[in-house]
Amino acid sequence: MSIQYNQISIGKLLAVLKGAFVLPLKTNSAGKLGRISGKLTVKNKGEFIVGRNVSFHAKPFPSSISVSKQAKLRVGDNVFFNYGLDIGCTRSIRIGSNTIIGPMVNMIDTNFHPVDIDDRPQSKGIVISDNVWIGRGAVILPGVSIGQNSVIASGSVVTRDIPANVLAGGIPAKVIREINVPNEWVRRYN
């Protein structure tokens, strides 16, 4: 079984990528011009779809992505992931196009363990819309949606939905103010 990389074989893709790349072959795909620097570990038992021009900058700290059986992790086009990334996908995580994920960000769609005897851990999908910027050290918890163009401040813990076009921050994250994002404006990373 081979993985398609928009008409480029996985062998040619791996020759271009730097660092470690572990991607068990299943129902996966990757877009053109993907880049990995540093060490990225991917444990995939589900579906992991990566758009065009997605970059993983996994140094000086490695990054880790885990996709459980029957889970779906989808990443749009032009997405940048900084170092120390930790994604745990047991159900569904969708990351929109033109999104920037800062260093040391954690996204998990389940609590994994019960809090008490009456608690049952449940997986709840995460949706990060297009053109979002998630700052350093933010934690995105199960069931959260982050609206288009929004910014999540560094160190925030996102426990509930964040609307579009806002700056949100804190523990738990709350809207701080609206931000001016014209139509078709795309946040750039360099």
mmCIF file of the C-alpha atoms, coordinates in Angstrom:
data_MODEL
# 
_entry.id   MODEL 
# 
loop_
_atom_site.group_PDB 
_atom_site.id 
_atom_site.type_symbol 
_atom_site.label_atom_id 
_atom_site.label_alt_id 
_atom_site.label_comp_id 
_atom_site.label_asym_id 
_atom_site.label_entity_id 
_atom_site.label_seq_id 
_atom_site.pdbx_PDB_ins_code 
_atom_site.Cartn_x 
_atom_site.Cartn_y 
_atom_site.Cartn_z 
_atom_site.occupancy 
_atom_site.B_iso_or_equiv 
_atom_site.pdbx_formal_charge 
_atom_site.auth_seq_id 
_atom_site.auth_comp_id 
_atom_site.auth_asym_id 
_atom_site.auth_atom_id 
_atom_site.pdbx_PDB_model_num 
ATOM 1   C CA . MET A 1 1   ? 0.000   0.000  0.000  1.00 0.00 ? 1   MET A CA 1 
ATOM 2   C CA . SER A 1 2   ? 1.367   3.438  -0.798 1.00 0.00 ? 2   SER A CA 1 
ATOM 3   C CA . ILE A 1 3   ? 0.341   6.918  0.182  1.00 0.00 ? 3   ILE A CA 1 
ATOM 4   C CA . GLN A 1 4   ? -0.433  9.505  -2.459 1.00 0.00 ? 4   GLN A CA 1 
ATOM 5   C CA . TYR A 1 5   ? 1.145   12.937 -2.102 1.00 0.00 ? 5   TYR A CA 1 
ATOM 6   C CA . ASN A 1 6   ? -0.593  14.778 -4.943 1.00 0.00 ? 6   ASN A CA 1 
ATOM 7   C CA . GLN A 1 7   ? 1.095   12.635 -7.602 1.00 0.00 ? 7   GLN A CA 1 
ATOM 8   C CA . ILE A 1 8   ? 4.398   12.526 -5.658 1.00 0.00 ? 8   ILE A CA 1 
ATOM 9   C CA . SER A 1 9   ? 5.401   9.190  -4.129 1.00 0.00 ? 9   SER A CA 1 
ATOM 10  C CA . ILE A 1 10  ? 6.005   8.984  -0.394 1.00 0.00 ? 10  ILE A CA 1 
ATOM 11  C CA . GLY A 1 11  ? 9.611   8.009  -1.142 1.00 0.00 ? 11  GLY A CA 1 
ATOM 12  C CA . LYS A 1 12  ? 10.226  11.295 -2.961 1.00 0.00 ? 12  LYS A CA 1 
ATOM 13  C CA . LEU A 1 13  ? 8.402   13.180 -0.208 1.00 0.00 ? 13  LEU A CA 1 
ATOM 14  C CA . LEU A 1 14  ? 10.562  11.683 2.530  1.00 0.00 ? 14  LEU A CA 1 
ATOM 15  C CA . ALA A 1 15  ? 13.688  12.542 0.558  1.00 0.00 ? 15  ALA A CA 1 
ATOM 16  C CA . VAL A 1 16  ? 12.627  16.210 0.720  1.00 0.00 ? 16  VAL A CA 1 
ATOM 17  C CA . LEU A 1 17  ? 11.596  16.285 4.369  1.00 0.00 ? 17  LEU A CA 1 
ATOM 18  C CA . LYS A 1 18  ? 14.129  16.752 7.144  1.00 0.00 ? 18  LYS A CA 1 
ATOM 19  C CA . GLY A 1 19  ? 13.928  15.153 10.587 1.00 0.00 ? 19  GLY A CA 1 
ATOM 20  C CA . ALA A 1 20  ? 11.863  12.189 11.709 1.00 0.00 ? 20  ALA A CA 1 
ATOM 21  C CA . PHE A 1 21  ? 8.563   11.368 10.072 1.00 0.00 ? 21  PHE A CA 1 
ATOM 22  C CA . VAL A 1 22  ? 6.550   8.350  11.119 1.00 0.00 ? 22  VAL A CA 1 
ATOM 23  C CA . LEU A 1 23  ? 3.240   7.952  9.295  1.00 0.00 ? 23  LEU A CA 1 
ATOM 24  C CA . PRO A 1 24  ? 1.624   4.503  9.305  1.00 0.00 ? 24  PRO A CA 1 
ATOM 25  C CA . LEU A 1 25  ? 0.060   4.117  5.900  1.00 0.00 ? 25  LEU A CA 1 
ATOM 26  C CA . LYS A 1 26  ? -3.712  3.941  5.983  1.00 0.00 ? 26  LYS A CA 1 
ATOM 27  C CA . THR A 1 27  ? -6.383  6.306  4.637  1.00 0.00 ? 27  THR A CA 1 
ATOM 28  C CA . ASN A 1 28  ? -4.111  9.337  4.568  1.00 0.00 ? 28  ASN A CA 1 
ATOM 29  C CA . SER A 1 29  ? -3.155  12.041 2.172  1.00 0.00 ? 29  SER A CA 1 
ATOM 30  C CA . ALA A 1 30  ? -0.860  15.020 2.081  1.00 0.00 ? 30  ALA A CA 1 
ATOM 31  C CA . GLY A 1 31  ? -0.879  18.087 -0.161 1.00 0.00 ? 31  GLY A CA 1 
ATOM 32  C CA . LYS A 1 32  ? 2.002   19.600 -2.120 1.00 0.00 ? 32  LYS A CA 1 
ATOM 33  C CA . LEU A 1 33  ? 4.974   21.424 -0.614 1.00 0.00 ? 33  LEU A CA 1 
ATOM 34  C CA . GLY A 1 34  ? 4.792   19.991 2.912  1.00 0.00 ? 34  GLY A CA 1 
ATOM 35  C CA . ARG A 1 35  ? 7.787   20.685 5.157  1.00 0.00 ? 35  ARG A CA 1 
ATOM 36  C CA . ILE A 1 36  ? 9.053   19.167 8.375  1.00 0.00 ? 36  ILE A CA 1 
ATOM 37  C CA . SER A 1 37  ? 12.102  20.355 10.273 1.00 0.00 ? 37  SER A CA 1 
ATOM 38  C CA . GLY A 1 38  ? 13.127  18.638 13.491 1.00 0.00 ? 38  GLY A CA 1 
ATOM 39  C CA . LYS A 1 39  ? 11.417  15.568 14.925 1.00 0.00 ? 39  LYS A CA 1 
ATOM 40  C CA . LEU A 1 40  ? 7.710   14.983 14.300 1.00 0.00 ? 40  LEU A CA 1 
ATOM 41  C CA . THR A 1 41  ? 6.212   11.714 15.515 1.00 0.00 ? 41  THR A CA 1 
ATOM 42  C CA . VAL A 1 42  ? 2.860   10.720 14.043 1.00 0.00 ? 42  VAL A CA 1 
ATOM 43  C CA . LYS A 1 43  ? 0.986   7.716  15.430 1.00 0.00 ? 43  LYS A CA 1 
ATOM 44  C CA . ASN A 1 44  ? -1.917  7.234  13.075 1.00 0.00 ? 44  ASN A CA 1 
ATOM 45  C CA . LYS A 1 45  ? -4.541  4.517  13.390 1.00 0.00 ? 45  LYS A CA 1 
ATOM 46  C CA . GLY A 1 46  ? -7.339  6.628  11.910 1.00 0.00 ? 46  GLY A CA 1 
ATOM 47  C CA . GLU A 1 47  ? -7.525  9.213  9.140  1.00 0.00 ? 47  GLU A CA 1 
ATOM 48  C CA . PHE A 1 48  ? -4.950  12.032 8.888  1.00 0.00 ? 48  PHE A CA 1 
ATOM 49  C CA . ILE A 1 49  ? -5.388  14.433 5.965  1.00 0.00 ? 49  ILE A CA 1 
ATOM 50  C CA . VAL A 1 50  ? -2.927  17.268 5.409  1.00 0.00 ? 50  VAL A CA 1 
ATOM 51  C CA . GLY A 1 51  ? -3.516  20.117 2.938  1.00 0.00 ? 51  GLY A CA 1 
ATOM 52  C CA . ARG A 1 52  ? -1.041  21.947 0.709  1.00 0.00 ? 52  ARG A CA 1 
ATOM 53  C CA . ASN A 1 53  ? 1.913   23.915 2.078  1.00 0.00 ? 53  ASN A CA 1 
ATOM 54  C CA . VAL A 1 54  ? 1.690   22.657 5.676  1.00 0.00 ? 54  VAL A CA 1 
ATOM 55  C CA . SER A 1 55  ? 4.829   23.150 7.772  1.00 0.00 ? 55  SER A CA 1 
ATOM 56  C CA . PHE A 1 56  ? 5.896   21.446 10.985 1.00 0.00 ? 56  PHE A CA 1 
ATOM 57  C CA . HIS A 1 57  ? 8.790   23.241 12.691 1.00 0.00 ? 57  HIS A CA 1 
ATOM 58  C CA . ALA A 1 58  ? 9.616   20.661 15.365 1.00 0.00 ? 58  ALA A CA 1 
ATOM 59  C CA . LYS A 1 59  ? 12.844  22.011 16.789 1.00 0.00 ? 59  LYS A CA 1 
ATOM 60  C CA . PRO A 1 60  ? 14.336  22.632 19.290 1.00 0.00 ? 60  PRO A CA 1 
ATOM 61  C CA . PHE A 1 61  ? 11.534  20.550 20.879 1.00 0.00 ? 61  PHE A CA 1 
ATOM 62  C CA . PRO A 1 62  ? 9.928   17.590 19.104 1.00 0.00 ? 62  PRO A CA 1 
ATOM 63  C CA . SER A 1 63  ? 6.250   17.508 18.153 1.00 0.00 ? 63  SER A CA 1 
ATOM 64  C CA . SER A 1 64  ? 3.793   14.643 18.491 1.00 0.00 ? 64  SER A CA 1 
ATOM 65  C CA . ILE A 1 65  ? 0.505   13.790 16.784 1.00 0.00 ? 65  ILE A CA 1 
ATOM 66  C CA . SER A 1 66  ? -1.652  10.826 17.720 1.00 0.00 ? 66  SER A CA 1 
ATOM 67  C CA . VAL A 1 67  ? -4.766  9.838  15.760 1.00 0.00 ? 67  VAL A CA 1 
ATOM 68  C CA . SER A 1 68  ? -6.789  6.982  17.285 1.00 0.00 ? 68  SER A CA 1 
ATOM 69  C CA . LYS A 1 69  ? -8.674  4.270  15.436 1.00 0.00 ? 69  LYS A CA 1 
ATOM 70  C CA . GLN A 1 70  ? -11.716 5.726  13.617 1.00 0.00 ? 70  GLN A CA 1 
ATOM 71  C CA . ALA A 1 71  ? -10.617 9.303  14.474 1.00 0.00 ? 71  ALA A CA 1 
ATOM 72  C CA . LYS A 1 72  ? -10.165 12.030 11.845 1.00 0.00 ? 72  LYS A CA 1 
ATOM 73  C CA . LEU A 1 73  ? -7.541  14.768 11.911 1.00 0.00 ? 73  LEU A CA 1 
ATOM 74  C CA . ARG A 1 74  ? -7.847  17.232 9.024  1.00 0.00 ? 74  ARG A CA 1 
ATOM 75  C CA . VAL A 1 75  ? -5.452  20.096 8.379  1.00 0.00 ? 75  VAL A CA 1 
ATOM 76  C CA . GLY A 1 76  ? -6.209  22.755 5.747  1.00 0.00 ? 76  GLY A CA 1 
ATOM 77  C CA . ASP A 1 77  ? -3.822  24.508 3.367  1.00 0.00 ? 77  ASP A CA 1 
ATOM 78  C CA . ASN A 1 78  ? -1.030  26.922 4.397  1.00 0.00 ? 78  ASN A CA 1 
ATOM 79  C CA . VAL A 1 79  ? -0.921  25.872 8.050  1.00 0.00 ? 79  VAL A CA 1 
ATOM 80  C CA . PHE A 1 80  ? 2.166   26.374 10.225 1.00 0.00 ? 80  PHE A CA 1 
ATOM 81  C CA . PHE A 1 81  ? 2.815   24.289 13.353 1.00 0.00 ? 81  PHE A CA 1 
ATOM 82  C CA . ASN A 1 82  ? 5.599   25.447 15.654 1.00 0.00 ? 82  ASN A CA 1 
ATOM 83  C CA . TYR A 1 83  ? 7.724   23.243 17.938 1.00 0.00 ? 83  TYR A CA 1 
ATOM 84  C CA . GLY A 1 84  ? 6.511   21.265 20.938 1.00 0.00 ? 84  GLY A CA 1 
ATOM 85  C CA . LEU A 1 85  ? 3.105   20.595 19.360 1.00 0.00 ? 85  LEU A CA 1 
ATOM 86  C CA . ASP A 1 86  ? 1.017   17.873 21.011 1.00 0.00 ? 86  ASP A CA 1 
ATOM 87  C CA . ILE A 1 87  ? -2.212  16.733 19.315 1.00 0.00 ? 87  ILE A CA 1 
ATOM 88  C CA . GLY A 1 88  ? -4.320  13.879 20.679 1.00 0.00 ? 88  GLY A CA 1 
ATOM 89  C CA . CYS A 1 89  ? -7.190  13.055 18.321 1.00 0.00 ? 89  CYS A CA 1 
ATOM 90  C CA . THR A 1 90  ? -9.594  10.331 19.432 1.00 0.00 ? 90  THR A CA 1 
ATOM 91  C CA . ARG A 1 91  ? -12.657 11.518 17.488 1.00 0.00 ? 91  ARG A CA 1 
ATOM 92  C CA . SER A 1 92  ? -12.281 14.600 15.294 1.00 0.00 ? 92  SER A CA 1 
ATOM 93  C CA . ILE A 1 93  ? -10.014 17.640 15.023 1.00 0.00 ? 93  ILE A CA 1 
ATOM 94  C CA . ARG A 1 94  ? -10.276 20.012 12.065 1.00 0.00 ? 94  ARG A CA 1 
ATOM 95  C CA . ILE A 1 95  ? -7.755  22.814 11.583 1.00 0.00 ? 95  ILE A CA 1 
ATOM 96  C CA . GLY A 1 96  ? -8.651  25.403 8.945  1.00 0.00 ? 96  GLY A CA 1 
ATOM 97  C CA . SER A 1 97  ? -6.459  26.895 6.237  1.00 0.00 ? 97  SER A CA 1 
ATOM 98  C CA . ASN A 1 98  ? -4.044  29.799 6.833  1.00 0.00 ? 98  ASN A CA 1 
ATOM 99  C CA . THR A 1 99  ? -3.805  28.966 10.526 1.00 0.00 ? 99  THR A CA 1 
ATOM 100 C CA . ILE A 1 100 ? -0.737  29.513 12.699 1.00 0.00 ? 100 ILE A CA 1 
ATOM 101 C CA . ILE A 1 101 ? -0.163  27.240 15.694 1.00 0.00 ? 101 ILE A CA 1 
ATOM 102 C CA . GLY A 1 102 ? 2.435   28.630 18.101 1.00 0.00 ? 102 GLY A CA 1 
ATOM 103 C CA . PRO A 1 103 ? 5.040   26.693 20.083 1.00 0.00 ? 103 PRO A CA 1 
ATOM 104 C CA . MET A 1 104 ? 4.086   24.250 22.862 1.00 0.00 ? 104 MET A CA 1 
ATOM 105 C CA . VAL A 1 105 ? 0.368   24.149 21.906 1.00 0.00 ? 105 VAL A CA 1 
ATOM 106 C CA . ASN A 1 106 ? -1.708  21.190 23.089 1.00 0.00 ? 106 ASN A CA 1 
ATOM 107 C CA . MET A 1 107 ? -4.979  20.026 21.473 1.00 0.00 ? 107 MET A CA 1 
ATOM 108 C CA . ILE A 1 108 ? -6.925  17.087 22.866 1.00 0.00 ? 108 ILE A CA 1 
ATOM 109 C CA . ASP A 1 109 ? -10.466 16.050 21.995 1.00 0.00 ? 109 ASP A CA 1 
ATOM 110 C CA . THR A 1 110 ? -11.001 13.866 25.087 1.00 0.00 ? 110 THR A CA 1 
ATOM 111 C CA . ASN A 1 111 ? -10.162 14.007 28.795 1.00 0.00 ? 111 ASN A CA 1 
ATOM 112 C CA . PHE A 1 112 ? -8.887  10.395 28.623 1.00 0.00 ? 112 PHE A CA 1 
ATOM 113 C CA . HIS A 1 113 ? -9.594  9.746  32.339 1.00 0.00 ? 113 HIS A CA 1 
ATOM 114 C CA . PRO A 1 114 ? -12.692 10.202 34.543 1.00 0.00 ? 114 PRO A CA 1 
ATOM 115 C CA . VAL A 1 115 ? -12.653 12.890 37.214 1.00 0.00 ? 115 VAL A CA 1 
ATOM 116 C CA . ASP A 1 116 ? -14.779 10.790 39.571 1.00 0.00 ? 116 ASP A CA 1 
ATOM 117 C CA . ILE A 1 117 ? -16.911 7.630  39.562 1.00 0.00 ? 117 ILE A CA 1 
ATOM 118 C CA . ASP A 1 118 ? -19.861 9.398  37.905 1.00 0.00 ? 118 ASP A CA 1 
ATOM 119 C CA . ASP A 1 119 ? -17.748 10.869 35.106 1.00 0.00 ? 119 ASP A CA 1 
ATOM 120 C CA . ARG A 1 120 ? -17.334 9.110  31.777 1.00 0.00 ? 120 ARG A CA 1 
ATOM 121 C CA . PRO A 1 121 ? -14.636 10.467 29.480 1.00 0.00 ? 121 PRO A CA 1 
ATOM 122 C CA . GLN A 1 122 ? -16.167 11.477 26.159 1.00 0.00 ? 122 GLN A CA 1 
ATOM 123 C CA . SER A 1 123 ? -14.538 12.531 22.942 1.00 0.00 ? 123 SER A CA 1 
ATOM 124 C CA . LYS A 1 124 ? -15.843 15.831 21.580 1.00 0.00 ? 124 LYS A CA 1 
ATOM 125 C CA . GLY A 1 125 ? -14.597 17.221 18.290 1.00 0.00 ? 125 GLY A CA 1 
ATOM 126 C CA . ILE A 1 126 ? -12.483 20.357 17.962 1.00 0.00 ? 126 ILE A CA 1 
ATOM 127 C CA . VAL A 1 127 ? -12.908 22.849 15.095 1.00 0.00 ? 127 VAL A CA 1 
ATOM 128 C CA . ILE A 1 128 ? -10.353 25.569 14.442 1.00 0.00 ? 128 ILE A CA 1 
ATOM 129 C CA . SER A 1 129 ? -11.596 27.762 11.596 1.00 0.00 ? 129 SER A CA 1 
ATOM 130 C CA . ASP A 1 130 ? -9.557  29.452 8.845  1.00 0.00 ? 130 ASP A CA 1 
ATOM 131 C CA . ASN A 1 131 ? -6.989  32.191 9.520  1.00 0.00 ? 131 ASN A CA 1 
ATOM 132 C CA . VAL A 1 132 ? -6.734  31.536 13.263 1.00 0.00 ? 132 VAL A CA 1 
ATOM 133 C CA . TRP A 1 133 ? -3.592  32.211 15.315 1.00 0.00 ? 133 TRP A CA 1 
ATOM 134 C CA . ILE A 1 134 ? -3.070  30.153 18.473 1.00 0.00 ? 134 ILE A CA 1 
ATOM 135 C CA . GLY A 1 135 ? -0.358  31.587 20.716 1.00 0.00 ? 135 GLY A CA 1 
ATOM 136 C CA . ARG A 1 136 ? 2.435   29.861 22.596 1.00 0.00 ? 136 ARG A CA 1 
ATOM 137 C CA . GLY A 1 137 ? 1.476   27.335 25.235 1.00 0.00 ? 137 GLY A CA 1 
ATOM 138 C CA . ALA A 1 138 ? -2.269  27.463 24.615 1.00 0.00 ? 138 ALA A CA 1 
ATOM 139 C CA . VAL A 1 139 ? -4.379  24.414 25.434 1.00 0.00 ? 139 VAL A CA 1 
ATOM 140 C CA . ILE A 1 140 ? -7.424  23.607 23.296 1.00 0.00 ? 140 ILE A CA 1 
ATOM 141 C CA . LEU A 1 141 ? -9.835  21.265 25.109 1.00 0.00 ? 141 LEU A CA 1 
ATOM 142 C CA . PRO A 1 142 ? -12.569 18.878 23.862 1.00 0.00 ? 142 PRO A CA 1 
ATOM 143 C CA . GLY A 1 143 ? -15.680 20.241 22.148 1.00 0.00 ? 143 GLY A CA 1 
ATOM 144 C CA . VAL A 1 144 ? -14.248 23.671 21.354 1.00 0.00 ? 144 VAL A CA 1 
ATOM 145 C CA . SER A 1 145 ? -14.786 25.681 18.151 1.00 0.00 ? 145 SER A CA 1 
ATOM 146 C CA . ILE A 1 146 ? -12.641 28.721 17.398 1.00 0.00 ? 146 ILE A CA 1 
ATOM 147 C CA . GLY A 1 147 ? -14.143 31.166 14.890 1.00 0.00 ? 147 GLY A CA 1 
ATOM 148 C CA . GLN A 1 148 ? -12.525 32.445 11.714 1.00 0.00 ? 148 GLN A CA 1 
ATOM 149 C CA . ASN A 1 149 ? -9.731  35.051 12.049 1.00 0.00 ? 149 ASN A CA 1 
ATOM 150 C CA . SER A 1 150 ? -9.596  34.823 15.844 1.00 0.00 ? 150 SER A CA 1 
ATOM 151 C CA . VAL A 1 151 ? -6.428  34.962 17.946 1.00 0.00 ? 151 VAL A CA 1 
ATOM 152 C CA . ILE A 1 152 ? -5.895  32.904 21.095 1.00 0.00 ? 152 ILE A CA 1 
ATOM 153 C CA . ALA A 1 153 ? -3.418  34.584 23.456 1.00 0.00 ? 153 ALA A CA 1 
ATOM 154 C CA . SER A 1 154 ? -0.359  32.752 24.737 1.00 0.00 ? 154 SER A CA 1 
ATOM 155 C CA . GLY A 1 155 ? -0.911  30.525 27.748 1.00 0.00 ? 155 GLY A CA 1 
ATOM 156 C CA . SER A 1 156 ? -4.694  30.418 27.360 1.00 0.00 ? 156 SER A CA 1 
ATOM 157 C CA . VAL A 1 157 ? -6.855  27.405 28.134 1.00 0.00 ? 157 VAL A CA 1 
ATOM 158 C CA . VAL A 1 158 ? -9.772  27.263 25.713 1.00 0.00 ? 158 VAL A CA 1 
ATOM 159 C CA . THR A 1 159 ? -12.681 25.457 27.402 1.00 0.00 ? 159 THR A CA 1 
ATOM 160 C CA . ARG A 1 160 ? -15.612 26.817 25.363 1.00 0.00 ? 160 ARG A CA 1 
ATOM 161 C CA . ASP A 1 161 ? -16.344 28.189 21.906 1.00 0.00 ? 161 ASP A CA 1 
ATOM 162 C CA . ILE A 1 162 ? -14.640 31.396 20.759 1.00 0.00 ? 162 ILE A CA 1 
ATOM 163 C CA . PRO A 1 163 ? -16.476 33.510 18.131 1.00 0.00 ? 163 PRO A CA 1 
ATOM 164 C CA . ALA A 1 164 ? -14.970 34.817 14.884 1.00 0.00 ? 164 ALA A CA 1 
ATOM 165 C CA . ASN A 1 165 ? -12.844 37.984 14.684 1.00 0.00 ? 165 ASN A CA 1 
ATOM 166 C CA . VAL A 1 166 ? -11.846 38.275 18.346 1.00 0.00 ? 166 VAL A CA 1 
ATOM 167 C CA . LEU A 1 167 ? -8.784  38.204 20.556 1.00 0.00 ? 167 LEU A CA 1 
ATOM 168 C CA . ALA A 1 168 ? -9.408  35.747 23.389 1.00 0.00 ? 168 ALA A CA 1 
ATOM 169 C CA . GLY A 1 169 ? -7.196  34.830 26.307 1.00 0.00 ? 169 GLY A CA 1 
ATOM 170 C CA . GLY A 1 170 ? -6.937  33.713 29.890 1.00 0.00 ? 170 GLY A CA 1 
ATOM 171 C CA . ILE A 1 171 ? -7.777  30.653 31.961 1.00 0.00 ? 171 ILE A CA 1 
ATOM 172 C CA . PRO A 1 172 ? -10.419 29.897 30.919 1.00 0.00 ? 172 PRO A CA 1 
ATOM 173 C CA . ALA A 1 173 ? -10.140 31.855 27.669 1.00 0.00 ? 173 ALA A CA 1 
ATOM 174 C CA . LYS A 1 174 ? -12.632 34.706 27.270 1.00 0.00 ? 174 LYS A CA 1 
ATOM 175 C CA . VAL A 1 175 ? -13.128 37.330 24.603 1.00 0.00 ? 175 VAL A CA 1 
ATOM 176 C CA . ILE A 1 176 ? -10.868 40.318 25.290 1.00 0.00 ? 176 ILE A CA 1 
ATOM 177 C CA . ARG A 1 177 ? -11.850 42.422 22.283 1.00 0.00 ? 177 ARG A CA 1 
ATOM 178 C CA . GLU A 1 178 ? -12.971 42.317 18.686 1.00 0.00 ? 178 GLU A CA 1 
ATOM 179 C CA . ILE A 1 179 ? -10.258 42.549 16.028 1.00 0.00 ? 179 ILE A CA 1 
ATOM 180 C CA . ASN A 1 180 ? -10.387 44.147 12.582 1.00 0.00 ? 180 ASN A CA 1 
ATOM 181 C CA . VAL A 1 181 ? -9.794  41.507 9.912  1.00 0.00 ? 181 VAL A CA 1 
ATOM 182 C CA . PRO A 1 182 ? -10.789 42.619 6.405  1.00 0.00 ? 182 PRO A CA 1 
ATOM 183 C CA . ASN A 1 183 ? -12.260 40.064 3.982  1.00 0.00 ? 183 ASN A CA 1 
ATOM 184 C CA . GLU A 1 184 ? -9.609  37.999 2.204  1.00 0.00 ? 184 GLU A CA 1 
ATOM 185 C CA . TRP A 1 185 ? -6.811  39.195 4.571  1.00 0.00 ? 185 TRP A CA 1 
ATOM 186 C CA . VAL A 1 186 ? -4.570  36.303 5.494  1.00 0.00 ? 186 VAL A CA 1 
ATOM 187 C CA . ARG A 1 187 ? -2.233  36.195 8.458  1.00 0.00 ? 187 ARG A CA 1 
ATOM 188 C CA . ARG A 1 188 ? 1.304   35.337 7.317  1.00 0.00 ? 188 ARG A CA 1 
ATOM 189 C CA . TYR A 1 189 ? 4.087   33.565 9.139  1.00 0.00 ? 189 TYR A CA 1 
ATOM 190 C CA . ASN A 1 190 ? 7.786   33.860 8.405  1.00 0.00 ? 190 ASN A CA 1 
# 
